[in-house]
Amino acid sequence: MFLLKFIFITALIYYLLKSIGKIFLPFLFGNTAKNLNNQQEFKQKKQGDVTIYYKDEKNIKRDTKFGEYVDFEEIKD
């Protein structure tokens, strides 16, 4: 009997939280979604625009203990 009550109460709480979440979560996260949408519209570029990004070689940290990494392929005889 206890197991049946436990399952019923757990299911009841689950469905209550699920229905409350559908009502209140859009109000809580509505502004966040609008801000993300505005940022995406701002970042969109017109067709034909060219943007070039350069890497700053001065800020790249290199480990001087070891030599350069050389990519190679093994050749089977």
DSSP file (Angstrom, degrees, kcal/mol; ACC not computed):
  #  RESIDUE AA STRUCTURE BP1 BP2  ACC     N-H-->O    O-->H-N    N-H-->O    O-->H-N    TCO  KAPPA ALPHA  PHI   PSI    X-CA   Y-CA   Z-CA
    1    1 A M     >        0   0    0      0, 0.0     4,-2.1     0, 0.0     5,-0.2   0.000 360.0 360.0 360.0 -39.4    0.0    0.0    0.0
    2    2 A F  H  >  +     0   0    0      1,-0.2     4,-2.5     2,-0.2     5,-0.2   0.907 360.0  52.2 -62.9 -41.6    2.9    2.3    0.8
    3    3 A L  H  > S+     0   0    0      1,-0.2     4,-2.4     2,-0.2    -1,-0.2   0.892 108.3  51.0 -62.4 -40.6    4.5    1.8   -2.6
    4    4 A L  H  > S+     0   0    0      2,-0.2     4,-2.2     1,-0.2    -1,-0.2   0.907 111.4  47.2 -64.9 -42.2    1.2    2.6   -4.3
    5    5 A K  H  X S+     0   0    0     -4,-2.1     4,-2.7     2,-0.2     5,-0.2   0.909 111.5  51.9 -64.1 -42.0    0.8    5.9   -2.4
    6    6 A F  H  X S+     0   0    0     -4,-2.5     4,-2.4     1,-0.2    -2,-0.2   0.920 111.0  46.5 -61.7 -45.4    4.5    6.8   -3.1
    7    7 A I  H  X S+     0   0    0     -4,-2.4     4,-2.3     2,-0.2    -1,-0.2   0.906 113.7  49.1 -64.3 -42.4    4.1    6.3   -6.8
    8    8 A F  H  X S+     0   0    0     -4,-2.2     4,-2.3     2,-0.2    -2,-0.2   0.927 113.5  45.0 -64.3 -45.6    0.8    8.2   -6.9
    9    9 A I  H  X S+     0   0    0     -4,-2.7     4,-2.6     2,-0.2     5,-0.2   0.896 113.2  51.1 -67.0 -40.3    2.2   11.2   -4.9
   10   10 A T  H  X S+     0   0    0     -4,-2.4     4,-2.3    -5,-0.2    -1,-0.2   0.919 112.2  46.2 -63.0 -43.9    5.4   11.2   -7.0
   11   11 A A  H  X S+     0   0    0     -4,-2.3     4,-2.4     2,-0.2     5,-0.2   0.898 112.2  51.5 -65.4 -40.5    3.5   11.2  -10.3
   12   12 A L  H  X S+     0   0    0     -4,-2.3     4,-2.0     2,-0.2    -2,-0.2   0.928 111.8  45.8 -62.9 -45.6    1.2   14.0   -8.9
   13   13 A I  H  X S+     0   0    0     -4,-2.6     4,-2.6     2,-0.2     5,-0.2   0.898 111.7  53.6 -63.9 -40.8    4.1   16.2   -8.0
   14   14 A Y  H  X S+     0   0    0     -4,-2.3     4,-2.2     1,-0.2    -2,-0.2   0.940 111.4  43.7 -59.8 -49.2    5.8   15.5  -11.3
   15   15 A Y  H  X S+     0   0    0     -4,-2.4     4,-2.2     2,-0.2    -1,-0.2   0.843 112.9  52.5 -69.5 -32.7    2.8   16.6  -13.3
   16   16 A L  H  X S+     0   0    0     -4,-2.0     4,-2.5    -5,-0.2     5,-0.2   0.938 112.2  44.8 -65.7 -46.3    2.2   19.7  -11.1
   17   17 A L  H  X S+     0   0    0     -4,-2.6     4,-2.4     1,-0.2    -2,-0.2   0.879 112.5  52.8 -65.3 -36.7    5.8   20.9  -11.5
   18   18 A K  H  X S+     0   0    0     -4,-2.2     4,-1.6    -5,-0.2    -1,-0.2   0.919 112.6  43.2 -64.6 -44.1    5.6   20.2  -15.3
   19   19 A S  H  X S+     0   0    0     -4,-2.2     4,-1.1     2,-0.2    -2,-0.2   0.880 114.7  49.6 -71.4 -37.8    2.4   22.2  -15.7
   20   20 A I  H  X S+     0   0    0     -4,-2.5     4,-2.7     1,-0.2     5,-0.3   0.895 109.1  53.8 -66.3 -39.0    3.7   25.1  -13.5
   21   21 A G  H  X S+     0   0    0     -4,-2.4     4,-2.1     1,-0.2    -1,-0.2   0.879 104.4  54.1 -62.7 -38.4    7.0   25.1  -15.4
   22   22 A K  H  < S+     0   0    0     -4,-1.6    -1,-0.2     1,-0.2    -2,-0.2   0.805 114.4  42.5 -65.7 -28.2    5.2   25.5  -18.7
   23   23 A I  H  < S+     0   0    0     -4,-1.1     4,-0.4    -3,-0.3    -2,-0.2   0.918 124.8  29.0 -83.3 -46.8    3.4   28.5  -17.3
   24   24 A F  H  X S+     0   0    0     -4,-2.7     4,-1.7     1,-0.2     3,-0.4   0.758 103.5  71.1 -93.9 -26.4    6.1   30.4  -15.5
   25   25 A L  H  X S+     0   0    0     -4,-2.1     4,-2.6    -5,-0.3     5,-0.2   0.873  94.3  56.1 -63.3 -37.8    9.4   29.5  -17.3
   26   26 A P  H  > S+     0   0    0      0, 0.0     4,-1.0     0, 0.0    -1,-0.2   0.877 108.1  49.9 -61.3 -33.7    8.5   31.6  -20.4
   27   27 A F  H  4 S+     0   0    0     -3,-0.4     4,-0.4    -4,-0.4    -2,-0.2   0.887 113.6  45.6 -69.3 -37.4    8.2   34.6  -18.2
   28   28 A L  H  < S+     0   0    0     -4,-1.7     4,-0.3     1,-0.2     3,-0.2   0.897 125.3  29.4 -72.4 -40.4   11.5   33.9  -16.5
   29   29 A F  H  X S+     0   0    0     -4,-2.6     4,-1.9    -5,-0.2    -1,-0.2   0.320  92.9  95.7-105.1   6.5   13.5   33.3  -19.6
   30   30 A G  H  X S+     0   0    0     -4,-1.0     4,-1.9     1,-0.2    -1,-0.2   0.915  86.5  47.3 -64.1 -44.4   11.6   35.4  -22.1
   31   31 A N  H  > S+     0   0    0     -4,-0.4     4,-2.4     1,-0.2    -1,-0.2   0.877 109.6  54.1 -66.9 -36.6   13.9   38.4  -21.8
   32   32 A T  H  > S+     0   0    0     -4,-0.3     4,-2.3     1,-0.2    -1,-0.2   0.920 108.3  48.9 -63.1 -43.9   17.0   36.2  -22.2
   33   33 A A  H  X S+     0   0    0     -4,-1.9     4,-2.1     1,-0.2    -1,-0.2   0.890 111.0  50.6 -64.0 -39.0   15.7   34.7  -25.4
   34   34 A K  H  X S+     0   0    0     -4,-1.9     4,-2.2     2,-0.2    -1,-0.2   0.910 110.0  49.9 -65.7 -40.9   14.9   38.2  -26.8
   35   35 A N  H  X S+     0   0    0     -4,-2.4     4,-2.1     1,-0.2    -2,-0.2   0.910 110.6  49.4 -64.1 -41.9   18.4   39.4  -25.9
   36   36 A L  H  X S+     0   0    0     -4,-2.3     4,-2.0     1,-0.2    -1,-0.2   0.899 110.5  50.7 -62.8 -40.2   20.0   36.5  -27.6
   37   37 A N  H  X S+     0   0    0     -4,-2.1     4,-2.0     1,-0.2    -1,-0.2   0.900 109.9  50.0 -65.1 -40.7   17.9   37.1  -30.7
   38   38 A N  H  X S+     0   0    0     -4,-2.2     4,-1.9     1,-0.2    -1,-0.2   0.885 109.5  51.4 -65.8 -38.4   18.9   40.8  -30.8
   39   39 A Q  H  X S+     0   0    0     -4,-2.1     4,-1.8     1,-0.2    -1,-0.2   0.886 108.9  50.9 -65.8 -38.7   22.6   39.8  -30.5
   40   40 A Q  H  X S+     0   0    0     -4,-2.0     4,-1.0     1,-0.2    -1,-0.2   0.893 109.6  50.0 -66.9 -38.5   22.3   37.4  -33.4
   41   41 A E  H  < S+     0   0    0     -4,-2.0     3,-0.3     1,-0.2    -1,-0.2   0.878 110.3  51.1 -65.8 -36.6   20.6   40.0  -35.6
   42   42 A F  H  < S+     0   0    0     -4,-1.9    -1,-0.2     1,-0.2    -2,-0.2   0.861 109.5  50.2 -68.0 -35.7   23.4   42.5  -34.7
   43   43 A K  H  < S+     0   0    0     -4,-1.8    -1,-0.2    -5,-0.1    -2,-0.2   0.645  84.8 107.6 -79.6 -15.3   26.1   40.0  -35.6
   44   44 A Q     <  -     0   0    0     -4,-1.0     2,-0.3    -3,-0.3    -3,-0.0  -0.418  60.0-147.8 -68.0 137.4   24.7   39.1  -39.0
   45   45 A K        -     0   0    0     -2,-0.1     2,-0.1     1,-0.1     3,-0.1  -0.723  18.6-103.5-105.3 154.1   26.7   40.5  -41.9
   46   46 A K    >   -     0   0    0     -2,-0.3     3,-1.8     1,-0.1     2,-0.2  -0.393  48.9 -89.7 -71.9 153.9   25.4   41.7  -45.3
   47   47 A Q  T 3  S+     0   0    0      1,-0.2    -1,-0.1    -2,-0.1     3,-0.1  -0.464 113.9  24.9 -66.9 131.2   25.9   39.4  -48.2
   48   48 A G  T 3  S+     0   0    0      1,-0.4    -1,-0.2    -2,-0.2     2,-0.2   0.216  86.0 133.0  99.1 -13.3   29.3   40.1  -49.9
   49   49 A D    <   -     0   0    0     -3,-1.8     2,-0.5     1,-0.0    -1,-0.4  -0.494  43.9-150.7 -71.0 140.8   31.0   41.7  -46.8
   50   50 A V        -     0   0    0     -2,-0.2     2,-0.4    -3,-0.1    -1,-0.0  -0.956  12.6-173.7-116.9 128.8   34.4   40.3  -46.2
   51   51 A T        -     0   0    0     -2,-0.5     2,-0.5     2,-0.0    -2,-0.0  -0.986   5.5-162.6-123.2 130.4   35.9   40.1  -42.7
   52   52 A I        -     0   0    0     -2,-0.4     2,-0.5     2,-0.0    -2,-0.0  -0.953   2.4-161.2-115.3 126.7   39.5   39.1  -42.1
   53   53 A Y        -     0   0    0     -2,-0.5     2,-0.4     2,-0.0    -2,-0.0  -0.919   7.8-157.0-107.8 129.0   40.7   38.0  -38.7
   54   54 A Y        -     0   0    0     -2,-0.5     2,-0.4     2,-0.0    -2,-0.0  -0.826  13.1-130.4-105.1 143.5   44.4   38.0  -37.9
   55   55 A K        -     0   0    0     -2,-0.4     2,-0.9     1,-0.0     3,-0.1  -0.766  20.7-128.4 -88.8 136.1   46.1   36.0  -35.3
   56   56 A D    >   -     0   0    0     -2,-0.4     3,-0.8     1,-0.2     4,-0.4  -0.764  18.4-165.8 -86.5 107.8   48.4   37.9  -33.0
   57   57 A E  G >  S+     0   0    0     -2,-0.9     3,-0.7     1,-0.2    -1,-0.2   0.746  82.0  64.6 -67.2 -24.1   51.7   36.0  -33.1
   58   58 A K  G 3  S+     0   0    0      1,-0.2    -1,-0.2    -3,-0.1    -2,-0.0   0.825 100.6  49.6 -69.9 -31.6   53.0   37.9  -30.0
   59   59 A N  G <  S+     0   0    0     -3,-0.8     2,-0.5     2,-0.1    -1,-0.2   0.503  83.1 107.2 -88.7  -4.6   50.4   36.4  -27.7
   60   60 A I    <   -     0   0    0     -3,-0.7     2,-0.5    -4,-0.4    -3,-0.0  -0.636  64.9-141.6 -79.3 123.6   50.8   32.8  -28.7
   61   61 A K        -     0   0    0     -2,-0.5     2,-0.4     2,-0.0    -2,-0.1  -0.724  20.4-170.7 -86.8 129.5   52.6   30.9  -25.9
   62   62 A R        -     0   0    0     -2,-0.5     2,-0.7     2,-0.0    -2,-0.0  -0.947  24.1-127.1-122.0 142.5   55.1   28.3  -27.2
   63   63 A D        -     0   0    0     -2,-0.4     3,-0.5     1,-0.1    -2,-0.0  -0.781  20.1-170.7 -87.3 115.4   57.0   25.7  -25.3
   64   64 A T  S    S+     0   0    0     -2,-0.7    -1,-0.1     1,-0.2     4,-0.1   0.468  71.0  81.0 -89.0  -1.2   60.7   26.2  -26.0
   65   65 A K  S    S+     0   0    0      2,-0.1     2,-0.2     0, 0.0    -1,-0.2   0.840  96.0  43.1 -70.4 -32.1   61.7   23.0  -24.3
   66   66 A F  S    S-     0   0    0     -3,-0.5     3,-0.1     1,-0.1     2,-0.0  -0.700  86.4-111.7-114.3 162.7   60.8   20.9  -27.3
   67   67 A G        -     0   0    0     -2,-0.2    -1,-0.1     1,-0.2     2,-0.1  -0.071  53.1 -64.8 -79.3-173.0   61.3   21.2  -31.0
   68   68 A E        -     0   0    0      1,-0.1     2,-0.4    -4,-0.1    -1,-0.2  -0.422  52.1-110.7 -74.3 150.9   58.6   21.9  -33.6
   69   69 A Y        -     0   0    0     -2,-0.1     2,-0.5    -3,-0.1    -1,-0.1  -0.704  31.3-162.5 -82.6 129.3   55.9   19.2  -34.2
   70   70 A V        -     0   0    0     -2,-0.4     2,-0.4     2,-0.0    -1,-0.0  -0.963  11.1-140.9-117.3 121.2   56.3   17.6  -37.6
   71   71 A D        +     0   0    0     -2,-0.5     2,-0.3     2,-0.0    -2,-0.0  -0.640  32.0 169.8 -79.7 132.4   53.3   15.7  -39.0
   72   72 A F        -     0   0    0     -2,-0.4     2,-0.4     2,-0.0    -2,-0.0  -0.936  28.6-135.2-141.0 163.1   54.3   12.5  -40.8
   73   73 A E        -     0   0    0     -2,-0.3     2,-0.3     2,-0.0    -2,-0.0  -0.955  24.3-123.4-119.2 140.1   52.8    9.4  -42.2
   74   74 A E        -     0   0    0     -2,-0.4     2,-0.6     1,-0.0    -2,-0.0  -0.645  21.5-148.4 -81.7 137.8   54.2    5.9  -41.7
   75   75 A I        -     0   0    0     -2,-0.3     2,-0.4     2,-0.0    -1,-0.0  -0.933   7.3-145.2-110.1 122.9   55.1    4.1  -44.9
   76   76 A K              0   0    0     -2,-0.6    -2,-0.0     1,-0.1     0, 0.0  -0.700 360.0 360.0 -88.0 136.3   54.7    0.3  -44.9
   77   77 A D              0   0    0     -2,-0.4    -1,-0.1     0, 0.0    -2,-0.0   0.463 360.0 360.0 -79.1 360.0   57.2   -1.7  -47.0
